[in-house]
Amino acid sequence: MSVATLDISELKQHVGRKETAIDVVTAAQANLLRLTFARSEPELEDGDVLPPGWHVIYFTPRVATGGLRPDGTPAHSTLMPDMPLPRRMFAGQGFRFHRPLRIGQTVRQETEVTDIALKSGSTGTMVFTTVVSRISGPDGLAIEDERRIVYREEVKAGERNQAPKREPAPTDVAWRRTVTVDPILLFRFSALTFNSHKIHYDRDWATRTEGYPALVVHGPLTQTLLIDFARDHAGGRTFTSFTTQARAPLFEGTPFELRGRPGANGCELWAVTPEGTVAMSAQVTW
């Protein structure tokens, strides 16, 4: 199916599809993420609470190498239709925390396609998908996770990847941290999330095929940095929700800022490009 013959009604037939999976919240996987981000917490052990948002390293994609598209993303899925647009990007995610997950628990995830929508913008035709996952532990529902992915047209030969309109980031903030993501961090996060999308580790693919200036920082990686940044300033308060919206890509080797501003019942957060514009915005309630 080409862009010209894209049939959104055909794609929407997948809305409502569900699948379930079982996983174990292992200490080994959580501690590898802790080391990847050089977190100062002690080693996690059975019975410890999994930090908020870290569930993204479980229920990873189960796709054989032969089932991948040229860019390294899954070609087929029992849930999702085969997308006619070749480029896949993280658009945002939202978590609702009902009870903590603990290291050592066996957990169940039910995933459902809740929306598929066609949009046109300054960067061309796009298909937005929304998938909701409900993760339950021994005591019942723990996390509701809504992930939004956008599929875009390919970049024509010789063209650069066009970013959406840039929005200046707030400067009247209480918290700031500078971050530089290197290829090792990108590799480790790709491995932990079993993400084989080439824009995160194949520089030739990222720059020559997709028109980016360098390797692209994973949206969920930036998101995890933001939720950990909020946790560092939360004073031990329990998170009830966390929502992100991706605005523009970030790239390896180029320092960017995390910024935060506390509120009455949570905080606002931003990942900020070197040019001072919003790469990702986030809201936390506690």
Secondary structure as GFF3:
##gff-version 3
##sequence-region A 1 286
A	DSSP	alpha_helix	8	11	.	.	.	ID=ss1
A	DSSP	three_ten_helix	12	14	.	.	.	ID=ss2
A	DSSP	beta_strand	18	24	.	.	.	ID=ss3
A	DSSP	alpha_helix	27	36	.	.	.	ID=ss4
A	DSSP	three_ten_helix	54	57	.	.	.	ID=ss5
A	DSSP	three_ten_helix	65	67	.	.	.	ID=ss6
A	DSSP	beta_strand	87	97	.	.	.	ID=ss7
A	DSSP	beta_strand	106	121	.	.	.	ID=ss8
A	DSSP	beta_strand	124	137	.	.	.	ID=ss9
A	DSSP	beta_strand	140	152	.	.	.	ID=ss10
A	DSSP	beta_strand	175	179	.	.	.	ID=ss11
A	DSSP	alpha_helix	183	192	.	.	.	ID=ss12
A	DSSP	three_ten_helix	198	200	.	.	.	ID=ss13
A	DSSP	alpha_helix	203	204	.	.	.	ID=ss14
A	DSSP	pi_helix	205	209	.	.	.	ID=ss15
A	DSSP	alpha_helix	219	232	.	.	.	ID=ss16
A	DSSP	beta_strand	241	246	.	.	.	ID=ss17
A	DSSP	beta_strand	256	262	.	.	.	ID=ss18
A	DSSP	beta_strand	266	272	.	.	.	ID=ss19
A	DSSP	beta_strand	278	285	.	.	.	ID=ss20
###
